[in-house]
């Protein structure tokens, strides 16, 4: 049986900007995303610590220090909000005992 588990988490990232006119996604500092083992175009969930909003989107790599919410989701976040970015993976039950998610504090 396959089980969905936490793969990666960026904890307490601060939103640097929003762009409602961009075609969706979250732009994340490329080095930060790679440190968290999050790939470009990977599906992620965003949990807004500041206001409780939650949504799903995908990642595009950005410049150093950049955390930008794009498209319609920009209505769910404001500059300086704190967020958690998470990604999940499917593992077979046999793989669970060796799995350790990557957790990065922003």
C-alpha positions as CSV (number, residue, x, y, z in Angstrom):
1,X,0.0,0.0,0.0
2,X,1.2,3.5,-0.8
3,X,1.0,6.2,1.9
4,X,1.3,10.0,1.3
5,X,3.9,11.5,3.8
6,X,5.6,14.8,4.3
7,X,8.6,15.1,1.9
8,X,9.7,18.7,2.6
9,X,8.9,21.7,4.6
10,X,10.0,25.3,4.7
11,X,8.9,26.7,8.1
12,X,8.1,30.4,8.8
13,X,9.1,31.9,5.4
14,X,8.2,35.6,5.2
15,X,6.4,36.7,2.1
16,X,8.4,39.4,0.3
17,X,5.8,40.4,-2.3
18,X,2.6,39.4,-4.1
19,X,1.6,39.7,-7.8
20,X,-2.1,39.1,-8.5
21,X,-1.5,39.5,-12.2
22,X,1.1,36.7,-12.5
23,X,-0.2,33.3,-13.7
24,X,-0.3,31.6,-10.4
25,X,2.4,29.8,-8.4
26,X,4.7,30.7,-5.5
27,X,8.2,32.1,-6.3
28,X,10.8,30.8,-3.9
29,X,14.4,31.7,-3.5
30,X,16.1,28.9,-5.5
31,X,18.8,28.1,-2.9
32,X,16.1,27.8,-0.2
33,X,13.9,25.6,-2.3
34,X,16.8,23.3,-3.2
35,X,17.9,23.1,0.5
36,X,14.4,21.9,1.3
37,X,14.5,19.4,-1.6
38,X,11.6,21.2,-3.4
39,X,11.9,21.1,-7.2
40,X,10.7,23.7,-9.6
41,X,7.1,23.2,-10.8
42,X,6.5,20.8,-7.8
43,X,3.1,20.9,-6.2
44,X,3.1,22.4,-2.8
45,X,0.6,23.4,-0.1
46,X,0.9,26.8,1.5
47,X,-0.2,27.3,5.1
48,X,-0.5,31.0,6.1
49,X,0.5,31.3,9.7
50,X,-0.6,34.9,9.9
51,X,-4.2,34.5,8.8
52,X,-4.9,30.8,8.6
53,X,-5.5,30.6,4.9
54,X,-4.4,27.4,3.1
55,X,-4.0,26.7,-0.6
56,X,-2.2,24.5,-3.1
57,X,0.0,25.8,-5.9
58,X,3.3,25.0,-7.6
59,X,6.9,26.3,-7.2
60,X,9.0,28.5,-9.5
61,X,12.5,29.4,-8.6
62,X,13.3,33.0,-7.8
63,X,16.0,35.3,-6.7
64,X,17.9,35.2,-3.4
65,X,15.5,36.1,-0.5
66,X,12.4,36.0,-2.7
67,X,9.1,34.5,-1.5
68,X,6.3,35.8,-3.8
69,X,2.7,34.6,-3.9
70,X,1.4,34.9,-7.5
71,X,-2.0,34.9,-9.2
72,X,-5.3,34.4,-7.4
73,X,-3.6,33.2,-4.3
74,X,-2.2,36.7,-3.8
75,X,-5.6,37.5,-2.4
76,X,-4.9,35.1,0.4
77,X,-1.6,36.6,1.6
78,X,0.0,39.9,2.3
79,X,3.6,41.0,2.2
80,X,5.3,40.1,5.5
81,X,2.8,37.2,6.3
82,X,4.6,34.1,7.7
83,X,3.9,30.9,5.8
84,X,4.8,27.2,5.8
85,X,5.5,25.6,2.4
86,X,5.1,21.8,2.4
87,X,5.4,19.0,-0.2
88,X,4.4,15.4,0.0
89,X,5.5,12.1,-1.6
90,X,4.0,8.7,-1.9
91,X,6.0,5.9,-0.3
92,X,5.4,2.2,-0.1
93,X,5.0,0.9,3.5
94,X,8.4,-0.7,3.2
95,X,10.1,2.7,2.7
96,X,8.5,4.4,5.6
97,X,11.0,3.3,8.3
98,X,13.9,4.9,6.3
99,X,12.1,8.1,5.3
100,X,13.0,11.4,7.0
101,X,11.4,14.6,5.7
102,X,13.6,17.6,5.0
103,X,12.7,20.5,7.2
104,X,14.2,24.0,6.7
105,X,13.6,27.0,8.9
106,X,13.5,30.1,6.8
